[in-house]
Amino acid sequence: SHAQAAVSQGHPQCTSVRVKTLGPAMARSRMVVSCMLLLAVLGSSFHWAAGSTAASLEQLQRDHMMLALTQGSMARGASEAGGRLLALEAELATAVGARAQSDEKRDRSAEGSGQEGHLGRILAAVQKLTVGVVNGTEHLSEAAVTALSSIGEEMQQIRNTTAVTHAEDQDEVDRARDAVTKCDEWAHIKNASRVTTREEAHATCRSLEADLQQTKATACSKYLEAMQGLDEPDCAASLPADPETAELPSMLRCVQETADYWEDFNASVTVLAVSCDEASTAHEDKKSSCDSAQTTFEATFCSYRTQLTGACSAYDKCRDSAVAEQEDVQAKVRVAEASRKAQYVAAAHIECYLEVLLASPQQQRGLLEKCSSLIVSTTQLNMIYHEAPAGAGCDVSPVATHPCQEPWLQERYEGEKWYSNAPTVACTPCEVKETSASV
């Protein structure tokens, strides 16, 4: 038929039918059927105007084709002509679906262009036909009227489908925004408090060590002073090495005096020696504990540094990617939104003109004027777009300096009050390696 040839050869009203439009396969199928019906209607009406016998025979054939297509699209038709048209419809719908399945929800730019232009050309054709019918230059057969009724139903379905694609696109826009927000999870590092705890434990330990160092210094200083202040009786210094018999009585008295002195000195200095020894032991034990705490603190800091720098790097990459994706999604959806609204408006106008064509002659002119001034609201199809959410930010300044670097040592060790009495041991630097951070 001429309708089949027009579709397959690229008729102006049908050349865009293979481009993805409304998404669901049923909607695309409806567009194919509507296009074929409209071509049949146009062919029927225009050939009728010629008035020839051959044209009348062709009109009769087209009327038969339109009835078969209209009935076949709803009940799958039993006639041979209806079966052939249904097969063509399935073939065209398959071609549309094969090119539209990739990126069905995202690539709305491809969705809008073909369908919008297709409906626009159908609208122009229906408008021209309607004006011709109202002015009496065109005529619709009974079969054409039946076919146009079916087209009206398809237009209503297309308008209904725009609500579905609108909701799908809004979900895509919202998901793109949420993906940007989700990047903030990288910035929430949980181990900072562990570093603080280790640092505080080390500092507290060193403060106690410093106190014990002072105690040790005081005790051992007293012990040393006692030993250095040894002051035995003067007679002991003058005892002869090879005494005479006459000197023995005086030497005995000196020994007796010295014995009393050494007994008292021994008692006091022994106490000082014990105090010094105990203070020294306590200090050494605490120092060993603090040295271990220092090693633990430095290792924990290095681990945190690796995790934080890795997480902040991942955060930056995540946001850059998510923000770019959000911009891309919204750009495509804006194209789809404009196309969808144009489709909705075109389908509404087509329905209006079809109402004119299906009305009684007395009502047609008034209805045509109504169509000419029809304003179709599309506010229900307005999309809600989002600015990229403000990021939580990821700060690496807490680990800008790290163990064994002079600024770090000055801030955490050398500048502390305890450092002079409890100096740290050699620090352990961080290993230079890249590891994946975990949230």
Phi, psi and omega per residue, in radians:
S1 nan 2.918 3.098
H2 -1.153 -0.584 3.132
A3 -1.112 -0.787 3.118
Q4 -1.072 -0.764 -3.109
A5 -1.133 -0.693 -3.131
A6 -1.090 -0.739 -3.140
V7 -1.171 -0.819 -3.051
S8 -1.252 -0.470 -3.065
Q9 -1.705 -0.047 3.081
G10 1.613 0.830 3.064
H11 -1.006 2.540 -3.111
P12 -0.947 -0.526 3.125
Q13 -1.423 -0.140 -2.984
C14 -2.331 0.095 -3.024
T15 -1.163 -0.385 -3.084
S16 -1.722 0.184 -3.014
V17 -1.169 -0.355 -3.086
R18 -1.470 -0.140 -3.141
V19 -1.454 2.499 -3.139
K20 -1.049 2.313 -3.109
T21 -2.130 -1.578 -3.004
L22 -1.520 -0.130 3.054
G23 1.848 -1.297 -3.074
P24 -1.104 2.511 -3.111
A25 -1.061 -0.630 -3.120
M26 -1.088 -0.700 3.138
A27 -1.131 -0.716 3.119
R28 -1.140 -0.678 3.104
S29 -1.100 -0.696 3.125
R30 -1.063 -0.682 -3.138
M31 -1.110 -0.707 3.116
V32 -1.079 -0.845 -3.125
V33 -1.085 -0.782 -3.116
S34 -1.076 -0.727 3.133
C35 -1.078 -0.805 -3.114
M36 -1.144 -0.708 3.115
L37 -1.097 -0.756 -3.113
L38 -1.121 -0.740 3.115
L39 -1.063 -0.690 3.115
A40 -1.135 -0.726 3.116
V41 -1.083 -0.838 -3.141
L42 -1.050 -0.773 3.127
G43 -1.075 -0.703 -3.126
S44 -1.127 -0.824 -3.059
S45 -1.230 -0.720 -3.077
F46 -1.261 -0.668 3.107
H47 -1.222 -0.482 3.086
W48 -1.096 -0.632 -3.098
A49 -1.102 -0.459 -3.118
A50 -1.186 -0.650 3.016
G51 1.400 0.091 -3.112
S52 -1.435 2.841 3.102
T53 -1.117 -0.722 3.123
A54 -1.103 -0.690 3.128
A55 -1.131 -0.651 3.127
S56 -1.117 -0.710 3.101
L57 -1.129 -0.727 3.115
E58 -1.112 -0.650 3.126
Q59 -1.100 -0.730 3.138
L60 -1.047 -0.723 3.116
Q61 -1.138 -0.724 -3.137
R62 -1.178 -0.656 3.085
D63 -1.051 -0.747 3.096
H64 -1.074 -0.710 3.139
M65 -1.137 -0.728 -3.123
M66 -1.136 -0.746 3.118
L67 -1.110 -0.721 3.141
A68 -1.130 -0.720 -3.132
L69 -1.174 -0.768 -3.122
T70 -1.090 -0.829 -3.136
Q71 -1.236 -0.655 -3.088
G72 -1.186 -0.593 -3.133
S73 -1.209 -0.308 3.139
M74 -1.828 -0.607 -3.079
A75 -2.072 0.133 3.111
R76 1.169 0.243 2.925
G77 0.858 2.523 3.121
A78 -1.945 -0.313 -3.076
S79 -1.334 2.789 -3.126
E80 -1.142 -0.713 -3.140
A81 -1.141 -0.755 3.123
G82 -1.089 -0.702 3.136
G83 -1.086 -0.735 3.135
R84 -1.124 -0.691 -3.132
L85 -1.210 -0.638 3.102
L86 -1.154 -0.648 3.105
A87 -1.112 -0.717 3.097
L88 -1.127 -0.717 3.108
E89 -1.027 -0.788 3.139
A90 -1.107 -0.696 3.138
E91 -1.091 -0.780 3.140
L92 -1.174 -0.722 3.123
A93 -1.087 -0.646 3.115
T94 -1.139 -0.726 3.119
A95 -1.094 -0.715 3.098
V96 -1.101 -0.836 -3.086
G97 -1.104 -0.665 -3.089
A98 -1.118 -0.579 -3.118
R99 -1.565 -0.129 -3.062
A100 -1.895 -0.196 -3.032
Q101 -1.206 -0.556 -3.126
S102 -1.233 2.195 3.100
D103 1.027 0.896 -3.057
E104 -1.055 -0.671 -3.059
K105 -1.576 -0.476 -2.987
R106 -1.609 -0.825 -2.952
D107 -1.427 1.264 -3.065
R108 -1.325 -0.256 3.116
S109 -1.113 -0.725 3.089
A110 -1.202 -0.551 -3.105
E111 -1.113 -0.739 -2.953
G112 -1.394 -0.758 -2.918
S113 -1.053 -0.869 -3.085
G114 -1.194 -0.822 -3.075
Q115 -1.160 -0.720 -3.123
E116 -1.061 -0.834 3.130
G117 -1.141 -0.652 3.135
H118 -1.094 -0.867 3.135
L119 -1.135 -0.611 3.117
G120 -1.086 -0.707 3.126
R121 -1.233 -0.637 3.062
I122 -1.106 -0.745 3.136
L123 -1.042 -0.793 3.141
A124 -1.065 -0.710 -3.133
A125 -1.178 -0.774 -3.136
V126 -1.144 -0.687 3.113
Q127 -1.077 -0.802 3.135
K128 -1.081 -0.727 3.127
L129 -1.116 -0.738 -3.101
T130 -1.119 -0.801 3.119
V131 -1.050 -0.719 3.124
G132 -1.114 -0.718 3.137
V133 -1.143 -0.790 -3.128
V134 -1.115 -0.647 -3.133
N135 -1.450 -0.061 3.082
G136 1.467 0.146 3.134
T137 -1.589 -0.198 3.107
E138 -2.237 2.773 -3.119
H139 -2.451 2.455 3.113
L140 -1.894 2.298 3.065
S141 -1.404 2.995 3.124
E142 -1.108 -0.666 3.121
A143 -1.156 -0.644 3.116
A144 -1.129 -0.709 3.119
V145 -1.067 -0.759 3.123
T146 -1.078 -0.744 -3.139
A147 -1.144 -0.706 -3.142
L148 -1.133 -0.582 3.073
S149 -1.064 -0.715 3.122
S150 -1.157 -0.689 3.107
I151 -1.071 -0.680 3.109
G152 -1.047 -0.708 3.104
E153 -1.118 -0.677 3.140
E154 -1.169 -0.667 3.107
M155 -1.090 -0.691 3.115
Q156 -1.124 -0.680 3.100
Q157 -1.141 -0.662 3.106
I158 -1.116 -0.739 3.109
R159 -1.104 -0.678 3.114
N160 -1.139 -0.636 -3.101
T161 -1.172 -0.479 3.121
T162 -1.058 -0.536 3.109
A163 -1.132 -0.624 3.140
V164 -1.187 -0.854 -3.124
T165 -1.186 -0.547 3.063
H166 -1.082 -0.813 3.138
A167 -1.119 -0.693 3.123
E168 -1.091 -0.762 3.142
D169 -1.169 -0.650 3.107
Q170 -1.120 -0.663 3.071
D171 -1.081 -0.715 3.130
E172 -1.113 -0.760 3.126
V173 -1.087 -0.769 -3.133
D174 -1.162 -0.700 3.132
R175 -1.138 -0.652 3.115
A176 -1.121 -0.681 3.082
R177 -1.143 -0.786 -3.107
D178 -1.121 -0.541 3.120
A179 -1.143 -0.606 3.082
V180 -1.153 -0.789 -3.141
T181 -1.084 -0.629 -3.095
K182 -1.104 -0.418 3.115
C183 -1.066 -0.431 -3.127
D184 -1.059 -0.373 3.139
E185 -1.041 -0.513 3.123
W186 -1.159 -0.471 -3.046
A187 -1.440 -0.185 -3.096
H188 -1.627 1.419 -3.135
I189 -1.512 2.271 -2.990
K190 -1.607 -0.161 -2.973
N191 -1.665 0.062 3.138
A192 -1.085 -0.695 -3.137
S193 -1.130 -0.539 3.121
R194 -1.159 -0.686 3.095
V195 -1.110 -0.785 3.134
T196 -1.055 -0.735 3.136
T197 -1.081 -0.765 -3.142
R198 -1.160 -0.678 3.138
E199 -1.163 -0.751 3.128
E200 -1.135 -0.686 3.123
A201 -1.103 -0.718 3.134
H202 -1.158 -0.791 -3.132
A203 -1.093 -0.716 3.113
T204 -1.099 -0.736 3.132
C205 -1.088 -0.775 -3.129
R206 -1.151 -0.597 3.096
S207 -1.105 -0.737 3.098
L208 -1.174 -0.677 3.107
E209 -1.074 -0.718 3.122
A210 -1.102 -0.705 3.100
D211 -1.099 -0.746 3.132
L212 -1.170 -0.572 3.072
Q213 -1.112 -0.702 3.096
Q214 -1.142 -0.751 3.118
T215 -1.084 -0.778 3.112
K216 -1.064 -0.802 -3.107
A217 -1.069 -0.715 -3.127
T218 -1.158 -0.844 -3.095
A219 -1.109 -0.808 -3.094
C220 -1.268 -0.483 3.081
S221 -1.175 -0.706 3.100
K222 -1.120 -0.709 3.123
Y223 -1.079 -0.799 -3.124
L224 -1.131 -0.750 -3.132
E225 -1.087 -0.681 3.126
A226 -1.103 -0.752 -3.141
M227 -1.208 -0.651 3.133
Q228 -1.276 -0.391 -3.114
G229 -1.660 0.385 -3.139
L230 -0.993 2.200 -3.066
D231 -2.447 1.392 -3.118
E232 -1.300 2.849 3.130
P233 -0.962 2.561 -3.095
D234 -1.060 -0.568 -3.100
C235 -1.051 -0.505 -3.112
A236 -1.136 -0.518 -3.125
A237 -1.298 -0.399 -3.075
S238 -1.853 0.186 3.117
L239 -1.130 2.257 -3.124
P240 -1.247 2.543 3.118
A241 -1.309 -0.518 -3.122
D242 -2.313 1.309 -3.005
P243 -1.166 2.674 3.001
E244 -1.579 2.895 -3.121
T245 -1.072 -0.626 -3.113
A246 -1.186 -0.368 -3.079
E247 -1.558 -0.144 -3.053
L248 -1.108 -0.747 3.134
P249 -1.016 -0.732 3.141
S250 -1.207 -0.608 3.105
M251 -1.162 -0.646 3.118
L252 -1.111 -0.741 3.125
R253 -1.081 -0.668 3.137
C254 -1.139 -0.716 3.124
V255 -1.093 -0.736 -3.136
Q256 -1.101 -0.729 3.101
E257 -1.137 -0.746 -3.124
T258 -1.144 -0.648 3.137
A259 -1.058 -0.766 3.105
D260 -1.077 -0.693 -3.126
Y261 -1.116 -0.869 -3.103
W262 -1.146 -0.561 3.095
E263 -1.121 -0.810 3.124
D264 -1.152 -0.719 -3.117
F265 -1.135 -0.723 3.134
N266 -1.054 -0.748 -3.128
A267 -1.094 -0.775 -3.083
S268 -1.292 -0.727 -3.079
V269 -1.261 -0.491 3.081
T270 -1.106 -0.722 3.100
V271 -1.064 -0.767 3.126
L272 -1.124 -0.662 3.131
A273 -1.129 -0.741 3.124
V274 -1.104 -0.774 3.130
S275 -1.052 -0.751 3.127
C276 -1.117 -0.783 -3.137
D277 -1.096 -0.788 -3.125
E278 -1.130 -0.742 3.122
A279 -1.120 -0.676 3.128
S280 -1.138 -0.730 3.137
T281 -1.123 -0.792 3.132
A282 -1.070 -0.726 3.135
H283 -1.141 -0.794 -3.138
E284 -1.094 -0.710 3.109
D285 -1.086 -0.791 -3.132
K286 -1.153 -0.703 3.124
K287 -1.070 -0.743 3.113
S288 -1.063 -0.740 3.114
S289 -1.121 -0.722 -3.120
C290 -1.211 -0.617 3.088
D291 -1.095 -0.692 3.089
S292 -1.155 -0.716 3.110
A293 -1.112 -0.617 3.101
Q294 -1.106 -0.803 3.136
T295 -1.064 -0.743 3.132
T296 -1.119 -0.761 3.125
F297 -1.056 -0.816 -3.107
E298 -1.142 -0.699 3.109
A299 -1.142 -0.720 3.123
T300 -1.129 -0.724 3.118
F301 -1.085 -0.780 -3.138
C302 -1.108 -0.686 3.108
S303 -1.112 -0.759 3.118
Y304 -1.118 -0.711 3.130
R305 -1.054 -0.787 3.123
T306 -1.075 -0.768 -3.122
Q307 -1.162 -0.773 -3.089
L308 -1.161 -0.811 -3.135
T309 -1.130 -0.647 3.091
G310 -1.166 -0.738 -3.127
A311 -1.156 -0.730 -3.134
C312 -1.171 -0.625 3.066
S313 -1.123 -0.770 3.109
A314 -1.133 -0.662 3.121
Y315 -1.080 -0.828 -3.138
D316 -1.077 -0.776 3.135
K317 -1.135 -0.706 3.141
C318 -1.070 -0.830 -3.123
R319 -1.152 -0.760 3.136
D320 -1.005 -0.792 -3.121
S321 -1.193 -0.792 -3.072
A322 -1.187 -0.693 3.120
V323 -1.158 -0.733 3.096
A324 -1.089 -0.720 3.111
E325 -1.129 -0.710 3.114
Q326 -1.078 -0.768 3.116
E327 -1.084 -0.716 3.141
D328 -1.147 -0.792 3.138
V329 -1.067 -0.804 -3.075
Q330 -1.202 -0.585 3.085
A331 -1.113 -0.778 3.128
K332 -1.176 -0.676 -3.127
V333 -1.195 -0.585 3.091
R334 -1.078 -0.702 3.080
V335 -1.109 -0.782 -3.137
A336 -1.131 -0.663 -3.138
E337 -1.074 -0.826 3.132
A338 -1.085 -0.739 3.128
S339 -1.141 -0.740 -3.127
R340 -1.081 -0.746 3.122
K341 -1.130 -0.692 3.106
A342 -1.116 -0.701 3.087
Q343 -1.091 -0.780 -3.114
Y344 -1.073 -0.803 -3.133
V345 -1.137 -0.761 -3.138
A346 -1.090 -0.759 3.139
A347 -1.115 -0.679 3.122
A348 -1.129 -0.721 3.109
H349 -1.183 -0.677 3.088
I350 -1.055 -0.767 3.098
E351 -1.033 -0.703 -3.131
C352 -1.092 -0.829 -3.138
Y353 -1.169 -0.602 3.077
L354 -1.129 -0.627 3.083
E355 -1.073 -0.660 3.089
V356 -1.102 -0.839 -3.082
L357 -1.100 -0.537 -3.076
L358 -1.614 -0.057 -3.124
A359 -1.482 2.979 3.093
S360 -1.269 2.672 -3.134
P361 -0.931 -0.596 -3.123
Q362 -1.191 -0.479 -3.098
Q363 -1.644 -0.295 -2.944
Q364 -1.081 -0.771 -3.057
R365 -1.152 -0.723 3.111
G366 -1.129 -0.694 3.106
L367 -1.183 -0.595 3.116
L368 -1.132 -0.733 3.096
E369 -1.086 -0.656 3.094
K370 -1.101 -0.719 3.124
C371 -1.142 -0.654 -3.107
S372 -1.119 -0.509 -3.116
S373 -1.859 0.200 -3.071
L374 -1.178 2.238 3.037
I375 -1.995 2.054 -3.083
V376 -1.726 2.111 3.124
S377 -1.362 2.368 3.098
T378 -2.151 0.347 -3.112
T379 -1.062 -0.519 3.131
Q380 -1.194 -0.216 3.119
L381 -1.792 0.113 3.103
N382 -1.156 2.316 3.086
M383 -1.530 2.675 3.036
I384 -1.863 1.930 -3.127
Y385 -1.700 2.804 -3.049
H386 -2.245 2.480 2.917
E387 -1.254 2.698 3.081
A388 -1.087 2.185 -3.123
P389 -1.013 2.486 3.079
A390 -1.088 2.332 -3.104
G391 -1.407 2.729 3.092
A392 -1.225 -0.384 -3.095
G393 1.375 2.683 3.128
C394 -2.417 1.958 -2.988
D395 -1.776 2.096 3.120
V396 -1.734 0.059 -3.111
S397 -1.049 -0.552 3.115
P398 -1.069 -0.348 -3.134
V399 -2.069 0.375 3.136
A400 -1.081 -0.650 2.980
T401 -1.956 2.663 -3.038
H402 -2.529 3.015 -3.017
P403 -0.804 2.350 3.084
C404 1.494 -0.194 2.998
Q405 -1.378 2.478 -3.023
E406 -0.995 -0.785 3.120
P407 -1.049 -0.664 3.137
W408 -1.174 -0.776 3.118
L409 -1.091 -0.714 -3.135
Q410 -1.138 -0.729 -3.083
E411 -1.232 -0.706 -2.981
R412 -1.779 -0.314 -3.105
Y413 -2.160 -1.203 -2.934
E414 -1.140 -0.444 3.140
G415 -1.520 -0.047 -3.104
E416 -1.453 2.669 -3.105
K417 -1.098 -0.570 -3.055
W418 -1.358 -0.232 -2.936
Y419 -1.067 -0.669 -3.063
S420 -1.135 -0.548 -3.140
N421 -1.752 -0.182 3.134
A422 -2.486 1.135 -3.118
P423 -1.105 2.589 -3.114
T424 -1.393 2.859 3.021
V425 -1.509 3.091 3.138
A426 -1.011 2.311 -3.091
C427 -1.368 2.896 3.116
T428 -1.928 2.004 -3.093
P429 -1.253 2.794 3.099
C430 -1.297 2.510 3.045
E431 -1.321 2.459 3.124
V432 -1.582 1.803 3.120
K433 -2.759 2.705 3.141
E434 -1.793 2.200 3.083
T435 -2.279 2.751 3.126
S436 -1.378 2.356 3.106
A437 -1.518 2.654 3.089
S438 -2.068 2.495 -3.113
V439 -1.430 nan nan
